[in-house]
Amino acid sequence: MKGRLGDLAVGTAGDIAGTVVDPRQGLGKLRSVVTVRALVAGAAGLAVGFLLARSVRRG
């Protein structure tokens, strides 16, 4: 599972970088890659990162 999540993150980062080079094609690829599952995983990652940073800051 961990490897698949890493692959998803790297692939999405590559698509975002491609969007800078060729916006039309990059946005099309990005739309096809981003799914509800990826958005939920990203939101969960942001929430966990926020909570970890908050706990470190208070400690």
MMTF fields as JSON, N, C-alpha, C and O atoms, coordinates in Angstrom:
{
  "mmtfVersion": "1.0.0",
  "mmtfProducer": "UNKNOWN",
  "numBonds": 235,
  "numAtoms": 236,
  "numGroups": 59,
  "numChains": 1,
  "numModels": 1,
  "chainsPerModel": [1],
  "groupsPerChain": [59],
  "chainIdList": ["A"],
  "bondAtomList": [4, 2, 8, 6, 12, 10, 16, 14, 20, 18, 24, 22, 28, 26, 32, 30, 36, 34, 40, 38, 44, 42, 48, 46, 52, 50, 56, 54, 60, 58, 64, 62, 68, 66, 72, 70, 76, 74, 80, 78, 84, 82, 88, 86, 92, 90, 96, 94, 100, 98, 104, 102, 108, 106, 112, 110, 116, 114, 120, 118, 124, 122, 128, 126, 132, 130, 136, 134, 140, 138, 144, 142, 148, 146, 152, 150, 156, 154, 160, 158, 164, 162, 168, 166, 172, 170, 176, 174, 180, 178, 184, 182, 188, 186, 192, 190, 196, 194, 200, 198, 204, 202, 208, 206, 212, 210, 216, 214, 220, 218, 224, 222, 228, 226, 232, 230],
  "bondOrderList": [1, 1, 1, 1, 1, 1, 1, 1, 1, 1, 1, 1, 1, 1, 1, 1, 1, 1, 1, 1, 1, 1, 1, 1, 1, 1, 1, 1, 1, 1, 1, 1, 1, 1, 1, 1, 1, 1, 1, 1, 1, 1, 1, 1, 1, 1, 1, 1, 1, 1, 1, 1, 1, 1, 1, 1, 1, 1],
  "groupList": [{"groupName": "MET", "atomNameList": ["N", "CA", "C", "O"], "elementList": ["N", "C", "C", "O"], "formalChargeList": [0, 0, 0, 0], "bondAtomList": [1, 0, 2, 1, 3, 2], "bondOrderList": [1, 1, 2], "singleLetterCode": "M", "chemCompType": "L-PEPTIDE LINKING"}, {"groupName": "LYS", "atomNameList": ["N", "CA", "C", "O"], "elementList": ["N", "C", "C", "O"], "formalChargeList": [0, 0, 0, 0], "bondAtomList": [1, 0, 2, 1, 3, 2], "bondOrderList": [1, 1, 2], "singleLetterCode": "K", "chemCompType": "L-PEPTIDE LINKING"}, {"groupName": "GLY", "atomNameList": ["N", "CA", "C", "O"], "elementList": ["N", "C", "C", "O"], "formalChargeList": [0, 0, 0, 0], "bondAtomList": [1, 0, 2, 1, 3, 2], "bondOrderList": [1, 1, 2], "singleLetterCode": "G", "chemCompType": "PEPTIDE LINKING"}, {"groupName": "ARG", "atomNameList": ["N", "CA", "C", "O"], "elementList": ["N", "C", "C", "O"], "formalChargeList": [0, 0, 0, 0], "bondAtomList": [1, 0, 2, 1, 3, 2], "bondOrderList": [1, 1, 2], "singleLetterCode": "R", "chemCompType": "L-PEPTIDE LINKING"}, {"groupName": "LEU", "atomNameList": ["N", "CA", "C", "O"], "elementList": ["N", "C", "C", "O"], "formalChargeList": [0, 0, 0, 0], "bondAtomList": [1, 0, 2, 1, 3, 2], "bondOrderList": [1, 1, 2], "singleLetterCode": "L", "chemCompType": "L-PEPTIDE LINKING"}, {"groupName": "ASP", "atomNameList": ["N", "CA", "C", "O"], "elementList": ["N", "C", "C", "O"], "formalChargeList": [0, 0, 0, 0], "bondAtomList": [1, 0, 2, 1, 3, 2], "bondOrderList": [1, 1, 2], "singleLetterCode": "D", "chemCompType": "L-PEPTIDE LINKING"}, {"groupName": "ALA", "atomNameList": ["N", "CA", "C", "O"], "elementList": ["N", "C", "C", "O"], "formalChargeList": [0, 0, 0, 0], "bondAtomList": [1, 0, 2, 1, 3, 2], "bondOrderList": [1, 1, 2], "singleLetterCode": "A", "chemCompType": "L-PEPTIDE LINKING"}, {"groupName": "VAL", "atomNameList": ["N", "CA", "C", "O"], "elementList": ["N", "C", "C", "O"], "formalChargeList": [0, 0, 0, 0], "bondAtomList": [1, 0, 2, 1, 3, 2], "bondOrderList": [1, 1, 2], "singleLetterCode": "V", "chemCompType": "L-PEPTIDE LINKING"}, {"groupName": "THR", "atomNameList": ["N", "CA", "C", "O"], "elementList": ["N", "C", "C", "O"], "formalChargeList": [0, 0, 0, 0], "bondAtomList": [1, 0, 2, 1, 3, 2], "bondOrderList": [1, 1, 2], "singleLetterCode": "T", "chemCompType": "L-PEPTIDE LINKING"}, {"groupName": "ILE", "atomNameList": ["N", "CA", "C", "O"], "elementList": ["N", "C", "C", "O"], "formalChargeList": [0, 0, 0, 0], "bondAtomList": [1, 0, 2, 1, 3, 2], "bondOrderList": [1, 1, 2], "singleLetterCode": "I", "chemCompType": "L-PEPTIDE LINKING"}, {"groupName": "PRO", "atomNameList": ["N", "CA", "C", "O"], "elementList": ["N", "C", "C", "O"], "formalChargeList": [0, 0, 0, 0], "bondAtomList": [1, 0, 2, 1, 3, 2], "bondOrderList": [1, 1, 2], "singleLetterCode": "P", "chemCompType": "L-PEPTIDE LINKING"}, {"groupName": "GLN", "atomNameList": ["N", "CA", "C", "O"], "elementList": ["N", "C", "C", "O"], "formalChargeList": [0, 0, 0, 0], "bondAtomList": [1, 0, 2, 1, 3, 2], "bondOrderList": [1, 1, 2], "singleLetterCode": "Q", "chemCompType": "L-PEPTIDE LINKING"}, {"groupName": "SER", "atomNameList": ["N", "CA", "C", "O"], "elementList": ["N", "C", "C", "O"], "formalChargeList": [0, 0, 0, 0], "bondAtomList": [1, 0, 2, 1, 3, 2], "bondOrderList": [1, 1, 2], "singleLetterCode": "S", "chemCompType": "L-PEPTIDE LINKING"}, {"groupName": "PHE", "atomNameList": ["N", "CA", "C", "O"], "elementList": ["N", "C", "C", "O"], "formalChargeList": [0, 0, 0, 0], "bondAtomList": [1, 0, 2, 1, 3, 2], "bondOrderList": [1, 1, 2], "singleLetterCode": "F", "chemCompType": "L-PEPTIDE LINKING"}],
  "groupTypeList": [0, 1, 2, 3, 4, 2, 5, 4, 6, 7, 2, 8, 6, 2, 5, 9, 6, 2, 8, 7, 7, 5, 10, 3, 11, 2, 4, 2, 1, 4, 3, 12, 7, 7, 8, 7, 3, 6, 4, 7, 6, 2, 6, 6, 2, 4, 6, 7, 2, 13, 4, 4, 6, 3, 12, 7, 3, 3, 2],
  "groupIdList": [1, 2, 3, 4, 5, 6, 7, 8, 9, 10, 11, 12, 13, 14, 15, 16, 17, 18, 19, 20, 21, 22, 23, 24, 25, 26, 27, 28, 29, 30, 31, 32, 33, 34, 35, 36, 37, 38, 39, 40, 41, 42, 43, 44, 45, 46, 47, 48, 49, 50, 51, 52, 53, 54, 55, 56, 57, 58, 59],
  "secStructList": [7, 2, 2, 2, 2, 2, 2, 2, 2, 2, 2, 2, 2, 2, 2, 2, 2, 2, 2, 2, 2, 7, 2, 2, 2, 2, 2, 2, 2, 2, 2, 2, 2, 7, 7, 2, 2, 2, 2, 2, 2, 2, 2, 2, 2, 2, 2, 2, 2, 2, 2, 2, 2, 2, 2, 2, 2, 2, 7],
  "xCoordList": [0.831, 0.0, 0.872, 0.596, 1.93, 2.803, 3.47, 3.601, 3.889, 4.526, 3.568, 3.947, 2.331, 1.332, 1.02, 0.83, 0.967, 0.7, 1.856, 1.641, 3.078, 4.242, 4.231, 4.548, 3.859, 3.767, 2.714, 2.914, 1.594, 0.529, 1.016, 0.755, 1.727, 2.225, 3.243, 3.204, 4.148, 5.168, 4.52, 4.883, 3.577, 2.884, 2.121, 2.147, 1.442, 0.693, 1.64, 1.354, 2.767, 3.753, 4.296, 4.507, 4.519, 4.977, 3.948, 4.29, 2.678, 1.615, 1.514, 1.266, 1.705, 1.676, 2.842, 2.679, 4.02, 5.175, 4.935, 5.335, 4.289, 3.962, 2.983, 3.0, 2.132, 1.163, 1.87, 1.391, 2.998, 3.76, 4.314, 4.323, 4.775, 5.378, 4.318, 4.455, 3.263, 2.192, 0.85, 0.317, 0.303, -0.891, -2.089, -2.77, -2.365, -3.542, -3.438, -4.347, -2.339, -2.154, -1.997, -2.514, -1.294, -1.073, -2.359, -2.559, -3.234, -4.505, -5.39, -6.114, -5.338, -6.101, -5.623, -6.434, -4.313, -3.756, -4.093, -4.446, -3.981, -4.248, -5.697, -5.974, -6.619, -8.033, -8.284, -9.093, -7.603, -7.826, -7.197, -7.648, -6.164, -5.464, -6.134, -6.229, -6.593, -7.155, -8.526, -9.449, -8.627, -9.875, -10.321, -9.597, -11.516, -12.023, -11.098, -10.825, -10.619, -9.725, -8.433, -7.945, -7.889, -6.658, -6.903, -6.058, -8.048, -8.361, -8.526, -8.061, -9.189, -9.369, -8.014, -7.752, -7.158, -5.828, -5.015, -4.315, -5.104, -4.391, -4.903, -4.116, -6.218, -6.807, -6.419, -6.121, -6.425, -6.036, -4.563, -4.207, -3.723, -2.307, -2.09, -1.26, -2.83, -2.723, -3.187, -2.567, -4.274, -4.79, -3.787, -3.543, -3.211, -2.225, -0.984, -0.453, -0.531, 0.622, 0.355, 1.222, -0.841, -1.218, -1.204, -0.662, -1.806, -1.856, -0.466, -0.178, 0.392, 1.764, 2.529, 3.223, 2.407, 3.107, 2.596, 3.365, 1.321, 0.717, 1.217, 1.524, 1.293, 1.741, 3.224, 3.633, 4.021, 5.451, 5.636, 6.486, 4.838, 4.947, 4.576, 5.189, 3.58, 3.147, 4.103, 4.245, 4.761, 5.611, 6.902, 7.732],
  "yCoordList": [-1.194, 0.0, 1.253, 2.214, 1.232, 2.395, 2.708, 3.874, 1.675, 1.88, 2.449, 3.295, 1.989, 2.491, 3.954, 4.724, 4.335, 5.73, 6.612, 7.719, 6.115, 6.85, 6.994, 8.055, 5.907, 5.963, 6.968, 7.701, 6.997, 7.942, 9.378, 10.249, 9.612, 10.959, 11.397, 12.534, 10.502, 10.836, 11.064, 12.001, 10.226, 10.398, 11.707, 12.395, 12.054, 13.306, 14.495, 15.483, 14.415, 15.494, 15.667, 16.792, 14.567, 14.635, 15.28, 16.066, 14.943, 15.551, 17.048, 17.833, 17.438, 18.87, 19.588, 20.687, 18.963, 19.558, 19.66, 20.64, 18.66, 18.694, 19.803, 20.341, 20.142, 21.215, 22.544, 23.396, 22.73, 23.971, 24.071, 25.15, 22.953, 22.936, 23.058, 23.871, 22.251, 22.26, 22.267, 21.205, 23.446, 23.544, 22.739, 22.104, 22.746, 22.024, 20.522, 19.905, 19.949, 18.508, 18.129, 17.101, 18.947, 18.665, 18.657, 17.787, 19.619, 19.661, 18.476, 17.957, 18.05, 16.871, 15.626, 14.83, 15.458, 14.312, 14.391, 13.391, 15.586, 15.759, 15.429, 14.801, 15.845, 15.529, 14.033, 13.514, 13.341, 11.9, 11.124, 10.024, 11.677, 10.987, 11.228, 10.319, 12.443, 12.794, 12.129, 12.388, 11.277, 10.592, 10.961, 11.618, 10.53, 10.788, 10.152, 10.741, 8.952, 8.254, 9.048, 9.148, 9.606, 10.395, 11.672, 12.077, 12.303, 13.512, 13.214, 13.979, 12.102, 11.721, 11.409, 11.812, 10.697, 10.373, 11.646, 11.765, 12.578, 13.844, 14.651, 15.211, 14.712, 15.438, 14.782, 15.471, 13.459, 12.748, 13.019, 13.214, 13.03, 13.325, 14.734, 14.946, 15.688, 17.061, 17.161, 17.851, 16.473, 16.502, 15.883, 16.436, 14.75, 14.101, 14.991, 15.132, 15.579, 16.475, 17.684, 18.105, 18.239, 19.377, 18.992, 19.718, 17.841, 17.399, 17.1, 17.412, 16.498, 16.231, 17.53, 17.666, 18.463, 19.74, 20.495, 21.14, 20.407, 21.086, 20.475, 21.193, 19.154, 18.495, 18.763, 18.901, 18.837, 19.126, 20.566, 20.844, 21.463, 22.866, 23.113, 23.94, 22.396, 22.552, 21.893, 22.337, 20.826, 20.028, 20.66, 20.113],
  "zCoordList": [0.0, 0.0, 0.0, -0.719, 0.817, 0.921, -0.415, -0.786, -1.135, -2.433, -3.461, -4.271, -3.427, -4.377, -4.133, -5.074, -2.857, -2.525, -2.995, -3.488, -2.839, -3.324, -4.83, -5.368, -5.515, -6.972, -7.419, -8.387, -6.709, -7.031, -6.839, -7.668, -5.734, -5.456, -6.507, -6.975, -6.874, -7.877, -9.237, -9.949, -9.597, -10.878, -10.943, -11.963, -9.862, -9.824, -9.875, -10.552, -9.166, -9.205, -10.625, -11.079, -11.314, -12.704, -13.611, -14.495, -13.385, -14.187, -13.915, -14.83, -12.671, -12.337, -13.012, -13.542, -12.988, -13.659, -15.16, -15.789, -15.732, -17.158, -17.496, -18.603, -16.543, -16.755, -16.952, -17.701, -16.295, -16.447, -17.859, -18.451, -18.4, -19.734, -20.827, -21.741, -20.734, -21.733, -21.001, -20.681, -20.733, -19.899, -20.405, -19.6, -21.696, -22.202, -21.973, -21.417, -22.398, -22.248, -20.773, -20.335, -20.023, -18.609, -17.809, -16.961, -18.071, -17.35, -17.715, -16.865, -18.96, -19.366, -18.636, -18.163, -18.542, -17.815, -16.336, -15.711, -15.787, -14.363, -14.034, -13.012, -14.889, -14.666, -14.711, -13.942, -15.598, -15.72, -14.569, -14.252, -13.941, -12.856, -11.509, -10.684, -11.291, -9.992, -9.845, -10.617, -8.845, -8.555, -7.153, -6.406, -6.812, -5.466, -4.436, -3.39, -4.734, -3.813, -3.59, -2.464, -4.662, -4.544, -3.747, -2.949, -3.959, -3.209, -1.723, -0.877, -1.404, -0.004, 0.627, 1.76, -0.095, 0.425, 0.651, 1.656, -0.263, -0.109, 1.074, 1.837, 1.225, 2.353, 3.679, 4.654, 3.71, 4.93, 5.254, 6.417, 4.243, 4.443, 4.978, 5.862, 4.446, 4.942, 6.393, 7.201, 6.718, 8.094, 9.069, 10.142, 8.704, 9.567, 9.718, 10.82, 8.633, 8.688, 9.57, 10.335, 9.464, 10.304, 11.777, 12.611, 12.094, 13.485, 14.041, 15.196, 13.223, 13.672, 13.914, 14.922, 13.011, 13.162, 14.386, 15.098, 14.614, 15.764, 17.077, 18.028, 17.116, 18.346, 18.606, 19.759, 17.561, 17.717, 18.2, 19.046, 17.657, 18.019, 19.483, 20.158, 19.956, 21.353, 22.328, 23.467, 21.876, 22.762, 22.999, 23.725]
}
